[in-house]
């Protein structure tokens, strides 16, 4: 769970278990794009780029995702 300022918590984070990423990056793979930030903008950008055939690596504060 992400605690932004420690004082507030998003409603969507309230009752969900903490997410643990199981993805491991392939160190021998060349990605076309690296996106820093896994919020709605970063994930949407990653999805749109993936739909055009790009290999995308998305970094977030606590996890990373390859698409």
N, C-alpha and C positions, 0 to 999 in steps of 0.2 A: 504494500500500500504506500502511496506517495503522500508524504506529509509536507505540503508546500511551505507553509509558514508555522506549522505546528498548532495553529489556532483553529483552522477550518479543515473540513473534510468534505469532499464531494459526495452527493447523495448516492451516486453510482458506485462509490468505493465503500460505502458503509457496511454492507452485509456480504461482501465477496471475499473469498480466501485470497491470500497473497499469491501472485503469479510468480512462478519460478520458470525461467526460460530453460529449455533443454536443447536449444539450437547451439551448435558449435560452428564457427566459421571455418570454411575450407581455406587453409592458408595457401593452397596451390591453385586456387581459382581466381581469375581476374574479373572483377566486377566493373560494370560500365559506370555505375553511379553509386556514390556513398551519400546517404542522407543522415544528417545529424539532427535528431529530434523525432521522437516517435509519437508526437501528438497527432491530432486529427489532420493537420496540414502535412506532416511528414509521411504518415501512413497513406493518405490519399495520393500524395505525389508518388510514393513508391508503387502503389497499385496502378496508377495511370502509366508510369514508365514501364512497369512489368507488362502491361497490356500491349505496349508497342514493341516488346521483344527485348527490352533492356534487362540486364542482370543487376539487381539492386541490393545493396547492403544498407540496412537502416539501423542506426545507433540511437539508443534511448538512454536515459539516466541509469536505468537498472537492468535493461535487457538489450539484446540485439536480434534482429530478424533478417533473414535472407529471403528475397522473393524473386 
